[in-house]
Amino acid sequence: QVQLVESGGCLVQSGGSLRPSCVASGSISSIYAMGWYRQAPGKQRELVATITSGGSTNYADSVKGRFTISRDNAKNTVHLQMNSLKPEDTAVYYCNTKRVGGPRAGYWGQGTQVTVSS
C-alpha cells in the first residue's frame, strides 16, 4: 500500500500562483510514476501532469507552459508549480502514484481544493 497526502491548495486570484505538494509513504520502493489529476464540479477527473522516476514529464495541453511538475525522490514528494492560474483551473487536485506490482490505476490521495477567482 501507498499513502499519499496532498497539501497547498487554496483560494487564489486569477493570474496568481500556487505550489501544492504530495508526500508518499508506505510501500514506496518500487514507485515508477507520480502525477497530478484534477476534477472540476460536474466533470470527469483529468490528467494534469505526470513525472517518472527518471524525470520524464507529461502535461495536459491546457497547462503546458504554466504548470511544472517536479519530484524529490529523497523525500518521496512531488510538487506542482502552478503559474498564471485561470478560473478554469478551479478543481480538486489529486495526487496519484503507480508502483510495480500495484493496482493498475495507482494510488490516490484525498485531494486538495484549488479555487481561482476571476
N, C-alpha and C positions, 0 to 999 in steps of 0.2 A: 504494500500500500504506500501511496504517496499522499502527503497532506500539503495543501497549498493555502497560503494566507496572503491576500492582497491588501494593499493599503495605498492611500494617496489620492483617492477620488474625492472630489468636492465640487462646489459651485464656482464657476469662473466666467468672466465676461468674454464675449466674442473677441478673438484676436489674442487671447491670453495663452498661458502655458501651464501644463501640469506634468508631473512625472510619477505616475503610480508605479509601485513595486510589488513583486510577488516572491515570497520565500518558500522554498520547497523543503520538506523534511520527510523522514521515513526511509523507504527503500529507494534511495536516490542514486545509487551507484551506477545504475545502467540507464539513466535518463539520456536520451539522444536528441530530444527536441523540446523546446518550451515556446509558448506563444501567448498571444492575447486575442481574444474574441470579444465581440460586443453584441448586445441585444437591446434594441430600442423598443419602446412600447408598441405592441401590435405587429412587430416584425420578427423575422427569424434571426437566430443567432448567426453572426457572420465573422469570418476571419478578419483580423486587423493586421497582425504581423506575427511571424514565427522566426525562430533562430535555432540552428542546430548546435550540437556540442562543438562542432568545428567552426562555428561562426557564420555559416551561410544564413542569409536572411531572405525573407519573402514578405511583401507588403500588398495589401489591398490597393487597388488603383486610387481609391478615394482618399488615401492617407499618404501616398508617396510624396516625398518632398517636405512633408510636415511632421511626420512621426518617425522616430528612430527607436528600434528595439536593441537592447544590449543585455549582456549576460555576464554575471560574475560567477564563474564556476566554483571558485573557492568558497563563496558564501551561499551557493545554491540559490541565487537570486536573479531574477530577470526584471528589467526596467523598461518602461515605455515612455520616452520623452515625447510629449505631445505639444507641438507649437502651432501657432496660427489657428487656434481652435475655432470651430464654427458651431452654430446651434445644431446642425445636423450630426455633430459628433456626440450629442447627448445620448447616453445609453448606460446600461450596466456593463462594466468591463470585467471579463472573466479571464483568469489565468488558466492555462492548460499545459500539461506536460505529458509526454509519452516516454515510456521506457521499454526496453527489451523484456518481453515476457508479460507485459502489462496488457490491460484492455485496449482494444483497437482504437477506441475513441479517446483514450488517455484519461487523465485525472483532471478534475475541475476544482477551482476554488469557489468561494461563496459569492464572489463578485464585489465590485466596488462601484458606486454610482458616480458618474461624471455628468454634470449638468452645465451646459454652456448657454448663457443668457445673451440675448441679442441687444 
